[in-house]
Amino acid sequence: MMRNMAEKVIVALDFERPEAALQTAALLRGSGCRLKVGLELYARAGLDFVNRLAEQGFAVFLDLKLHDIPTTVEKTLRKLVDSEAAIFDVHCLGGPEMMVRAAAVCHEAGKKLLGVTMLTSMDSGAMRAVGVGGSMEEQVLRLAGLARRAGLDGVIASPREAAALRAECGKDFLIVTPGVRPRGSAPDDQARVTTPAEAIAAGSSLLVVGRPITGAEDPRAALERLWD
C-alpha cells in the first residue's frame, strides 16, 4: 500500500493495557498511519504514553470527546495541548461557546480540533430515545455547521454522512469517520458502517479503523490489505 493511503488511516489503539498498544505501534512504525488513544487507554497510561507514541514518529489523535461547561473544557485542553498529541476532540453538543473557546486553545498551540457529531454506535432509534428529532443526517449536518462556524478543523461522523458533509462543509473541512470495516469484517459495536474505499469515495478525509487491524495476526499486513 502506498504511504499516502496509509496516512488516511487512524489506527484505534483500543487496548486495556499500554504494553499491548505499544507492541502494535511497533509493528506499524514507519507505515505512515496515525494512532488514536481513546478514553480507556488514556485512563491507564496518561499523557506520558501519548508522548511515547509521538516520539516514535506517529501523529496521535487523543480521543477524549470532551463535553462540559466552556471553562472546564478550555482549562482541560490547556493542559492537554502541552502533550505531543496532534489532534483533540470535543462533543458538538457542548455548544458554540465551548467549541469556540476550545478551538482557540488548540489553534494557539498549533493543534487541530474535531467535533463529535453523533456517535457511530447510535442509530435513529437511539437518537429518538434521547429526544433528538429528525433524521440522523439532519442532526449530523446541523452539528457540523455549528462546529465549522465555531472554527473547528473538522468533525467526526459516520461515513454514511460523509458525502452530505463534504457537500455542505467544503473541500478543506476534515471529515474523520469511524465505523469503517473492510468487507467481510464484523461490525462489532458500530451501527453505521461502510468499507474504507466507500468512505473515501464519499468524502472522508481520515478513517478510524480499530479491531480489523489491531486484532489481526499481522497488523501491518492488515493495514496494507485495507483497500483490497
ROKENU-177983 format. One record per atom (N, C-alpha, C): residue in one letter; x, y, z. Coordinates in pm, whole numbers, plus 32768, in hexadecimal, padded with zeros to 4 digits. Example, Ala and Ser with C-alpha at 12.3 -4.5 7.8 and 13.67 -1.06 7.14 Angstrom:
2
A85277DC7830C;A84CE7E3E830C;A85287EB6830C;S85057F1F82C4;S85577F9682CA;S850A80038313;
end
This chain:
228
M80547F888000;M800080008000;M8057807C8000;M803680E07FAE;M8082815A7FAA;M807581A4802E;R80E281E98055;R80E3822F80D5;R8074829680DE;N805682DB806E;N7FEF83448075;N7F66830A8091;M7F4E828C8073;M7ED0824C8098;M7ED08227812C;A7F4281F9815F;A7F4C81DA81ED;A7F3882578241;E7F6182C9820E;E7F5283468258;E7EC0836E826B;K7E6783308221;K7DD783498233;K7D9B82F582A3;V7DEC829F82E0;V7DB982428345;V7DE8826B83D0;I7D898271842D;I7DA8828284BA;I7D8981FC84FD;V7DF081B9852D;V7DDD8137856D;V7DB7814E85FF;A7D43811B8625;A7D11812B86AD;A7D5280C48709;L7DA380F38766;L7DE5809987C6;L7D87807F883C;D7D1E80348822;D7CBA801A8889;D7CE27FA088DB;F7D4C7FB08927;F7D807F46897C;F7D6B7F6A8A0F;E7D5F7F038A63;E7D567F1C8AF2;E7DDE7F3C8B2D;R7E487EFF8AF6;R7ECE7F0F8B2F;R7F2A7F5A8ACF;P7F757FBB8B02;P7FCF80068AA9;P803A7FAE8A69;E80637F418AAB;E80C97EEA8A72;E809C7EB089ED;A801D7E8589E6;A7FE97E4E896A;A7FE17EB988FD;A7FBC7F328924;A7FB57FA088C4;A803F7FC1888C;L80A47FBF88E2;L812C7FDB88B4;L81607F708855;Q81397EF3886D;Q81627E878814;Q81287E9B8789;T80A97EC08784;T80697ED98702;T80A77F5386BF;A80BF7FBC870C;A80FC803486D3;A818480158696;A81D17FC086D8;A82557F9C86A4;A824A7F58861C;L81E37F078609;L81CF7EC2858A;L81A27F22851B;L81657F918542;L81317FF184E0;L818F806584C5;R81FC8069850F;R825880DA8504;R829080E58476;G828E815F8441;G82C1817783BC;G825C8162834D;S81E48134836F;S817E811A8308;S813D819A82D5;G814182038326;G810082818301;G807A82958342;C8044822E8384;C7FC2823D83C4;C7FCC82948441;R7F5B82C5846F;R7F52830D84EE;R7F1B82AD8556;L7F2382D585D4;L7EF082828641;L7E8B82D08694;K7E29828886C8;K7DC482C48720;K7DCD828787AB;V7DD482DD880F;V7DCE82B3889B;V7D4782E088D2;G7CF6827E88FB;G7C72829D892E;G7C6F82A689C6;L7BF782B489FA;L7BE482D18A88;L7C1A82628AE2;E7BFE81E48ABE;E7C2781758B15;E7CBF816C8B1F;L7D0381708AAD;L7D9581678AAE;L7DD281E28AF1;Y7D9982578AD8;Y7DCB82D18B17;Y7DBE82CA8BAE;A7D4F82918BE1;A7D3B82878C71;A7DA682308CB3;R7DD981CE8C68;R7E4081768C9F;R7ECD81AE8C8D;A7EE481F38C1C;A7F6E82138BF7;A7F8F82A78BFB;G7F2E82FF8BE8;G7F44838E8BF4;G7F9083CD8B81;L7FB7844C8B97;L7FF884998B2D;L808584698B10;D80C6842E8B72;D814E83FA8B58;D814983908AEA;F80E083408AE9;F80D282D98A82;F80BC831989FA;V8068838089F4;V805183C98977;V80D683FE8942;N81268437899A;N81A8846F8970;N82068402893D;R8200838B8979;R8255831C894A;R823282F688BB;L81B182F4889C;L818682D48813;L81B6833F87B1;A81A983BC87D8;A81D5842A8781;A826B84248769;E82B683FE87D0;E834783F387C1;E836F8387875E;Q831483278745;Q832F82BF86E3;Q830882EA8654;G82DF83668646;G82C2839C85C1;G8230839E859A;F81D6837A85F7;F8147837785D7;F810483FD85F6;A80A98426859E;A804B849185C1;A7FDD84518615;V7FC48487868C;V7F69844886EB;V7EEA849C86FA;F7E7A845886EF;F7DF684928707;F7DCC84688794;L7DC384C987F0;L7D9884AD8878;L7D0084BE887E;D7CBC844F887C;D7C2A844A8869;D7BE3844088F1;L7BD384B38934;L7B9384B589B7;L7B0384EA89B1;K7ADA851F893F;K7A50854E892B;K7A2385A7899F;L7A6B861389B5;L7A4C866B8A25;L79C186A98A16;H797886AB8A83;H78EF86E18A82;H78CF87138B0F;D78DD87968B21;D78C587D28BA4;D78AB88668B8E;I78A188B28BFA;I788C89418BEA;I7907897F8BA8;P78F789F18B64;P79668A288B16;P79E68A3D8B65;T79DD8A708BDF;T7A578A8B8C2C;T7AA18A0A8C4D;T7A5889A38C72;T7A9889248C94;T7ADE88E78C1C;V7A9D88E88BA8;V7ADA88B18B2F;V7B5589038B07;E7B4A89878B0F;E7BBB89DD8AEC;E7C3489C18B45;K7C1D89BA8BC9;K7C8B89A38C27;K7CC789188C15;T7C7288B68BF9;T7CA5882E8BE3;T7CFC88278B67;L7CCE88668AFC;L7D1C88658A81;L7DA088AF8A91;R7DA589158AE3;R7E23895D8AF8;R7E8D89018B32;K7E63889E8B7F;K7EC1883C8BB4;K7EE387D28B4A;L7E7B87A68B00;L7E90873A8AA0;L7EE787658A29;V7EDB87E389FE;V7F26880C8986;V7FBC881889A1;D7FE488118A1F;D8073880D8A3D;D80B287878A1A;S805E87228A01;S8090869F89D8;S80B886A38945;E80E886328914;E811186278888;E809F85F9882D;A802685EB8863;A7FB485C8880E;A7F9B863787A8;A7F6D86108730;A7F59866F86C3;A7EC8869686B0;I7E6C863E86DA;I7DDE865386C2;I7D9186378743;F7D2C868A875F;F7CD5867887D3;F7C45868187A4;D7BE6865E87FE;D7B5A866B87D8;D7B018691884E;V7A9086CE8829;V7A2886F28889;V79A286C8884E;H793C86BB88A3;H78B686A08872;H787687218841;C7842871F87C8;C77FD87948792;C778687BD87E9;L7749875D882C;L76D5877B887F;L76FA87D088F9;G777E87E68910;G77A688428978;G778488D38958;G776688EE88D9;G7737897288B4;G77A089CC8877;P77728A3A8836;P77CD8A9387ED;P783A8AD28843;E78188B0688BA;E787E8B49890B;E78EE8AE88932;M78C68A70895B;M792A8A0D8980;M798789EF890B;M794E89DE8894;M799E89BD8820;M79FA8A3087F7;V79C98AAB87FE;V7A1B8B1F87DB;V7A948B288837;R7A7D8B1988B7;R7AEB8B258917;R7B4D8AAF890B;A7B188A3988F1;A7B6D89C488DF;A7BC389D28862;A7B888A0287F6;A7BD38A138779;A7C428A79878B;A7C278AE387D5;A7C8D8B4A87EC;A7D068B118834;V7CED8ABD889A;V7D5B8A7F88E5;V7DAF8A27888A;C7D6B89D2883C;C7DB4897487E5;C7E0389BC8779;H7DC78A1F873B;H7E0B8A6486CE;H7E808AB88702;E7E728AEE8779;E7EE18B3887B5;E7F5B8ADD87C8;A7F408A5E87E4;A7FAB89FC87F9;A7FD489B68778;G7F9689D98708;G7FB789998689;G7F7D890E867A;K7F1088F286C2;K7ED0886E86BD;K7E4988798675;K7E148806864A;K7D9288048607;K7D2687D58668;L7CAC88068650;L7C3A87E286A3;L7BC687B1864C;L7B90873E8672;L7B1D8704862D;L7AA387098688;G7A2E8709864B;G79B187038696;G796B867F867E;V7943863D86EA;V78F785C086E0;V786585E586C3;T783085AF8657;T77A385C98636;T774C8563867F;M772A84F5863D;M76DF8489867D;M7737840D867F;L773F83CB86F1;L7792835586FC;L776782EB8697;T77C882A6865C;T77A7824285F7;T776A81C38632;S776781BB86B7;S771F814B86F7;S7689816586FB;M765E81E086DC;M75D0820486E4;M758E81F6865B;D751081CC865F;D74BC81CD85E7;D7447822B8600;S73EA823185A1;S737B829185AD;S732582748628;G731781F4864C;G72C981D286C3;G730A82078741;A738E81F9874B;A73D5822C87C0;A73CF82C487C4;M73D283038750;M73C98394874A;M734283C6877E;R72D783828753;R725183A88783;R7243838F8819;A72868327884C;A727B830688DA;A72B483748932;V731483C08900;V734C842E894E;V730D84B3892B;G729F84AF88DF;G7251852788C7;G727A857A8850;V72C9854387F4;V72F4858D877D;V729A85678709;G725285C886D2;G71F885AE8663;G723D85BE85DD;G71F4859F8573;G722B85A884EC;G727F852F84CA;S72BF85358456;S731084C4842A;S739E84D08460;M73E68462845B;M747184628486;M74C484C48433;E74B084C483AF;E74FD851D835A;E74E185AF837A;E746385D28394;E7442865C83B7;E748A86888436;Q748C862F849A;Q74CD86518518;Q7564865F8507;V75A1860584BB;V7631860C84A4;V7656868E845B;L760986B183F5;L7624872C83AA;L761187A78401;R75AC87A58455;R7594881584B0;R760C882A850C;L763C87BE8549;L76AC87C985A5;L772E87ED855D;A774087B784E5;A77B887D88497;A77BA886C8473;G774588A38454;G773D89328436;G7765898684AE;L7739895F8524;L776189A6859E;L77F8899D85B2;A78308926859C;A78BF891385AE;A79108968854C;R78E6896D84D1;R792F89BB846C;R792B8A50848D;R78B58A8184B6;R78AA8B0F84DA;R78FA8B318558;A790D8ACD85AF;A795B8AE2862A;A79F18ADD8611;G7A198AB88599;G7AA78AB78577;G7AED8A328585;L7AA089C58598;L7ADE894285A1;L7B178919851A;D7B7888C0851C;D7BB8889484A0;D7B6888298456;G7B0C87E8849B;G7ABD8780845D;G7A64873D84C2;V7A2486D18497;V79C9868784ED;V79E385F184E1;I79AD85AA8541;I79AD85188540;I791E84EC8529;A790A849884C4;A7883846C84A1;A788C83E5845A;S781A83A4844E;S781483288403;S783583428370;P787782E3832D;P788F82F3829E;P780E82FC824D;R77A282D08287;R772382DA823E;R76F4836A8230;E772883C48283;E770684518275;E777484A0822F;A77E0845C8206;A785584A281D0;A783584F28152;A77E984BA80F7;A77CC85008079;A777E85808093;A7719857980E8;A76CB85F08107;A771F86588150;L7777862A81AA;L77CF868681F1;L783086CB8191;R7869867F8134;R78C886BA80D6;R788387248081;A780A87078054;A77C087688003;A779E87E58053;E778187D480D1;E775788438126;E77CD88958159;C783B8854817A;C78A8889681C3;C792288B8816E;G7928888A80F2;G799588AF809B;G7A0B8850809F;K7A6B88688047;K7AD788088031;K7B418809809D;D7B4F887680E8;D7BBB8880814A;D7B94885481D7;F7B16883C81EE;F7AE688148272;F7B0487808286;L7B42875E82F7;L7B6486D28311;L7AE886828336;I7AD8861082F7;I7A6D85B38319;I7AAF85308342;V7AAB851483C2;V7AEC849F83FB;V7A818438841A;T7A9083C083E3;T7A23835F83EA;T7A4C82DD842D;P7A1882C584A7;P7A1C823E84DF;P79B281E98498;G799C817184CA;G7937811D848A;G796380EC8402;V79E780DD83EE;V7A1D80AD836F;V7A4C801D8382;R7A1C7FC5832D;R7A3E7F388337;R7A5C7F0082AC;P7ACC7EBA829B;P7AE47E75821C;P7A737E138200;R7A587DFB8183;R79EC7DA1815F;R7A007D1881A1;G79957CE581E0;G799C7C648223;G79BA7C6D82B7;S79DC7CE682E9;S79F97CF58377;S79787D0083C8;A79807CD98447;A790E7CE884A2;A78FC7D7B84C4;P787E7DAB84D2;P78687E3884F4;P788B7E598584;D78997DF285DB;D78B67E078669;D784D7E6586A4;D78787ED386E6;D78177F298728;D77F07FA286D4;Q780D7F9C8652;Q77EA800A85F8;Q77647FED85B5;A770E805585B1;A768A80438575;A7685807384E5;R76DE80CF84BD;R76D9810A8437;R776480FD83FA;V7777809983A4;V77FC80798371;V7800807982D9;T787A808D82A2;T789480798213;T792280428205;T7948801F818C;T79D07FF18172;T7A2C806B8165;P7AB180588172;P7B0E80C88161;P7B00810F80DA;A7AFB80C3806F;A7AF181007FEB;A7A7181507FDC;E7A03811C8011;E79848165800A;E798A81E78059;A79CC81E380CE;A79D6825A8122;A7A2682C880DC;I7A9882A380A0;I7AE983068059;I7A9D833F7FE2;A7A5982E97F98;A7A0C83177F24;A799D83767F4D;A796783627FC4;A78FA83B87FF4;A792B843F8025;G79AD844C803F;G79E184CD806B;G7A2C84CE80ED;S7A428459812A;S7A8D845481A7;S7B1D84828192;S7B5084CD81F3;S7BDC84F781F0;S7C3684908231;L7C0B845F82A5;L7C5883FF82F3;L7BFB83938326;L7C2C83178329;L7BDC82A58354;L7C11827183D8;V7BB7825B8438;V7BDE821D84B7;V7BBE818784AE;V7C25813684B9;V7C1480A584AF;V7C5880668528;G7C108011856F;G7C477FD385E6;G7C5F7F3F85D7;R7BFF7EEF8604;R7C137E5F860F;R7C377E16858E;P7C057E408519;P7C337DFC84A0;P7CCB7E02848C;I7D0C7E6684C9;I7D9E7E6F84C3;I7DDD7E3C8544;T7DB37E7285B5;T7DF47E508634;T7DD97DC18660;G7D687D888633;G7D487CFE8657;G7D7D7C9785F6;A7DBF7CC6858D;A7DF47C6A8528;A7E747C288558;E7E907BB38523;E7F0D7B6D8545;E7F857BC0851D;D7F7A7C0684AB;D7FE47C5E847B;D7FA77CE78460;P7FAB7D4584C2;P7F6C7DC884AF;P7FA17E168437;R80237E0B841D;R805D7E5483AB;R80217E228329;A80167D9E831B;A7FDB7D6582A2;A7F477D898297;A7F017D8C8307;A7E737DB18306;A7E617E4182D8;L7EBC7E9A8304;L7EB87F2482D5;L7ECE7F2B823F;E7F2D7EDF820C;E7F4B7EE0817D;E7EDB7EA48129;R7E8C7E488165;R7E1E7E0A811B;R7D9C7E5A8125;L7D9E7EC8816C;L7D237F0F818C;L7CD47F378110;W7D1B7F5380A2;W7CD97F88802A;W7CB77F197FC6;D7CD37E9C7FE7;D7CB57E2D7F8B;D7C1F7E247F71;
end
